[in-house]
Amino acid sequence: MSTHEVIVVGLGGMGSATVRQLAARGVRVLGLERFTPAHDRGSSHGGSRVIRQSYFEDPAYVPLLLRAYELWEEAEKALTSYRGSVDLLTLTGGLYLGPPDSTTFAGSLAAAREWDLPHEVLDAAAVRARFPTFTPGDDEVGVYEERAGFVRPEATVAAHLDLAARDGADLRFGVQVLDITETAEGVRVRTTDGSFEAGHVVVSPGSWAPGLLADLGVPLRVERQVQYWFAPPRGVAPFVDHPVYVSELASGAQIYGFPSIDGPDGGVKVAFFRRGRDTDPDALDRVVTDDEITEMRDRVAATLPGLAGPVVKTVPCMYTTTPDEHFVIRREANVTIGCGFSGHGFKFVPVIGEILADLATTGSTAHSIALFDPRRFA
Ligand SMILES: Cc1cc2nc3c(=O)[nH]c(=O)nc-3n(C[C@H](O)[C@H](O)[C@H](O)COP(=O)(O)OP(=O)(O)OC[C@H]3O[C@@H](n4cnc5c(N)ncnc54)[C@H](O)[C@@H]3O)c2cc1C
């Protein structure tokens, strides 16, 4: 008999939330991670991630988001009482700007209306008056919601790992999983540090899914995405008490960004949503070219001209994208997978942990996950 009931492969955003959930339920869990806790070589680093509720990607995500907010708060409380005060989720308000028929504006509004989420619709003049860092053209409109903000990815991963370890999870780092095979009793996971057996395995390998889950039959694209920190020419003050935002131009190019959270010299973060170039996850190019910086500065200048100063920092990261940009979640026999989070998964991290733990322990979940079935690509 193996000593572990469940093995979790990959302890990034999703895997760390899953081991936390399993350990809290008293499951004997082994977590295996190739790199270090909360590392910067995958998809869950860069200090901040937008979290919002009026979800333009699809209103079907809204109930998951509402549950995620509860779990973010629950994790903050659990960790604060265990280790001292910690900030994982910060509400700043969120502004979604674009032409009236853009995905960003029309999609956010549709989700807010469908789920009766508190929101305001602002014309361009109202946006300029209330949020003076933005200079939308007269043909742009905005949705503002108060219950948006940002979460901290590295602190979240570390928090979930700490809580899992407190509750008895066996977490091992610097261990690379080589392959996973089914056995009569469950699964065998072969690693660079020996083989492990358990009744069930959860596989959450982020951008390494195309290699480790090659049989899945989902055409995943691994995309390099750069996070930029600009030093605003007139200082960060206008960006301190500032909403998170997504801005889409008529050309379709979406950027999103954050308030100043890294101090007066830390710069203010902004990034393109999508439009990344393909990468091998083991050969992520960390050099950001002048052309890339210029493209971003021009895009920022079109929407927030007071931000477009020198760049103080750039950090690449990876998206793992499905053809329809919806997630992949499924249990099949003794294997549960969670991957293809398509550049918008972090805000869901605690609820994905809950779902993957539900599937691993009971075979089903009360959450609605029909949208994520990989058989849609068959
Ligand atoms: C630039 C950028 C900005 C983003 N912005 C947002 C945002 O604002 N809001 C939002 O909601 N989402 C955002 N996302 C997306 C979100 O961060 C990802 O969807 C999420 O982090 C994915 O988590 P994951 O657990 O799938 O991957 P990861 O966190 O990368 O975890 C996968 C883990 O598996 C490990 N692993 C892989 N293979 C093996 C193996 N063989 N053996 C052992 N371990 C292995 C890896 O080392 C890694 O630690 C952004 C992503 C990027 C890159």
The ligand as an SDF file (V2000), in Angstrom:
LIG
                    3D

 53 58  0  0  0  0  0  0  0  0999 V2000
    2.2980   37.8940  -17.9350 C   0  0  0  0  0  0  0  0  0  0  0  0
    1.1190   37.1860  -17.3540 C   0  0  0  0  0  0  0  0  0  0  0  0
    0.0780   37.9260  -16.8600 C   0  0  0  0  0  0  0  0  0  0  0  0
   -1.0710   37.3080  -16.3650 C   0  0  0  0  0  0  0  0  0  0  0  0
   -2.0610   38.0850  -15.8530 N   0  0  0  0  0  0  0  0  0  0  0  0
   -3.1520   37.4930  -15.3120 C   0  0  0  0  0  0  0  0  0  0  0  0
   -4.1260   38.2850  -14.6640 C   0  0  0  0  0  0  0  0  0  0  0  0
   -3.9750   39.5060  -14.5710 O   0  0  0  0  0  0  0  0  0  0  0  0
   -5.1960   37.6580  -14.1220 N   0  0  0  0  0  0  0  0  0  0  0  0
   -5.3560   36.3140  -14.1870 C   0  0  0  0  0  0  0  0  0  0  0  0
   -6.3650   35.7990  -13.6980 O   0  0  0  0  0  0  0  0  0  0  0  0
   -4.4230   35.5250  -14.7830 N   0  0  0  0  0  0  0  0  0  0  0  0
   -3.3300   36.0830  -15.3420 C   0  0  0  0  0  0  0  0  0  0  0  0
   -2.3580   35.3160  -15.9160 N   0  0  0  0  0  0  0  0  0  0  0  0
   -2.5590   33.8700  -16.0400 C   0  0  0  0  0  0  0  0  0  0  0  0
   -2.2600   33.1150  -14.7720 C   0  0  0  0  0  0  0  0  0  0  0  0
   -1.1400   33.6570  -14.1310 O   0  0  0  0  0  0  0  0  0  0  0  0
   -2.0770   31.6350  -15.1510 C   0  0  0  0  0  0  0  0  0  0  0  0
   -3.2850   31.1760  -15.7590 O   0  0  0  0  0  0  0  0  0  0  0  0
   -1.7680   30.7850  -13.9380 C   0  0  0  0  0  0  0  0  0  0  0  0
   -0.6700   31.3180  -13.2370 O   0  0  0  0  0  0  0  0  0  0  0  0
   -1.4770   29.3480  -14.3770 C   0  0  0  0  0  0  0  0  0  0  0  0
   -1.1400   28.5620  -13.2420 O   0  0  0  0  0  0  0  0  0  0  0  0
   -0.6220   27.0780  -13.4320 P   0  0  0  0  0  0  0  0  0  0  0  0
   -0.6380   26.4490  -12.0970 O   0  0  0  0  0  0  0  0  0  0  0  0
   -1.3760   26.4180  -14.5450 O   0  0  0  0  0  0  0  0  0  0  0  0
    0.8890   27.2410  -13.9780 O   0  0  0  0  0  0  0  0  0  0  0  0
    2.2200   27.4990  -13.1090 P   0  0  0  0  0  0  0  0  0  0  0  0
    1.9600   28.4240  -12.0180 O   0  0  0  0  0  0  0  0  0  0  0  0
    3.3070   27.7850  -14.0620 O   0  0  0  0  0  0  0  0  0  0  0  0
    2.4780   26.0880  -12.4170 O   0  0  0  0  0  0  0  0  0  0  0  0
    2.8630   24.9300  -13.1040 C   0  0  0  0  0  0  0  0  0  0  0  0
    3.9590   24.2710  -12.2580 C   0  0  0  0  0  0  0  0  0  0  0  0
    4.2120   22.9560  -12.6990 O   0  0  0  0  0  0  0  0  0  0  0  0
    5.5860   22.7280  -12.5590 C   0  0  0  0  0  0  0  0  0  0  0  0
    5.9470   21.6110  -13.4320 N   0  0  0  0  0  0  0  0  0  0  0  0
    5.7670   21.5460  -14.7690 C   0  0  0  0  0  0  0  0  0  0  0  0
    6.2020   20.3740  -15.2500 N   0  0  0  0  0  0  0  0  0  0  0  0
    6.6500   19.6690  -14.1980 C   0  0  0  0  0  0  0  0  0  0  0  0
    7.2340   18.3650  -14.0640 C   0  0  0  0  0  0  0  0  0  0  0  0
    7.4390   17.5750  -15.1200 N   0  0  0  0  0  0  0  0  0  0  0  0
    7.6020   17.9540  -12.8230 N   0  0  0  0  0  0  0  0  0  0  0  0
    7.3990   18.7430  -11.7310 C   0  0  0  0  0  0  0  0  0  0  0  0
    6.8660   19.9920  -11.8140 N   0  0  0  0  0  0  0  0  0  0  0  0
    6.4970   20.4450  -13.0260 C   0  0  0  0  0  0  0  0  0  0  0  0
    6.2040   24.0510  -12.9860 C   0  0  0  0  0  0  0  0  0  0  0  0
    7.5380   24.1720  -12.5470 O   0  0  0  0  0  0  0  0  0  0  0  0
    5.2690   25.0290  -12.3360 C   0  0  0  0  0  0  0  0  0  0  0  0
    5.6760   25.3750  -11.0330 O   0  0  0  0  0  0  0  0  0  0  0  0
   -1.1770   35.8980  -16.3840 C   0  0  0  0  0  0  0  0  0  0  0  0
   -0.1060   35.1390  -16.8390 C   0  0  0  0  0  0  0  0  0  0  0  0
    1.0390   35.7620  -17.3140 C   0  0  0  0  0  0  0  0  0  0  0  0
    2.1590   34.9370  -17.7940 C   0  0  0  0  0  0  0  0  0  0  0  0
  1  2  1  0
  2  3  1  0
  2 52  2  0
  3  4  2  0
  4  5  1  0
  4 50  1  0
  5  6  2  0
  6  7  1  0
  6 13  1  0
  7  8  2  0
  7  9  1  0
  9 10  1  0
 10 11  2  0
 10 12  1  0
 12 13  2  0
 13 14  1  0
 14 15  1  0
 14 50  1  0
 15 16  1  0
 16 17  1  0
 16 18  1  0
 18 19  1  0
 18 20  1  0
 20 21  1  0
 20 22  1  0
 22 23  1  0
 23 24  1  0
 24 25  2  0
 24 26  1  0
 24 27  1  0
 27 28  1  0
 28 29  2  0
 28 30  1  0
 28 31  1  0
 31 32  1  0
 32 33  1  0
 33 34  1  0
 33 48  1  0
 34 35  1  0
 35 36  1  0
 35 46  1  0
 36 37  1  0
 36 45  1  0
 37 38  2  0
 38 39  1  0
 39 40  1  0
 39 45  2  0
 40 41  1  0
 40 42  2  0
 42 43  1  0
 43 44  2  0
 44 45  1  0
 46 47  1  0
 46 48  1  0
 48 49  1  0
 50 51  2  0
 51 52  1  0
 52 53  1  0
M  END
$$$$
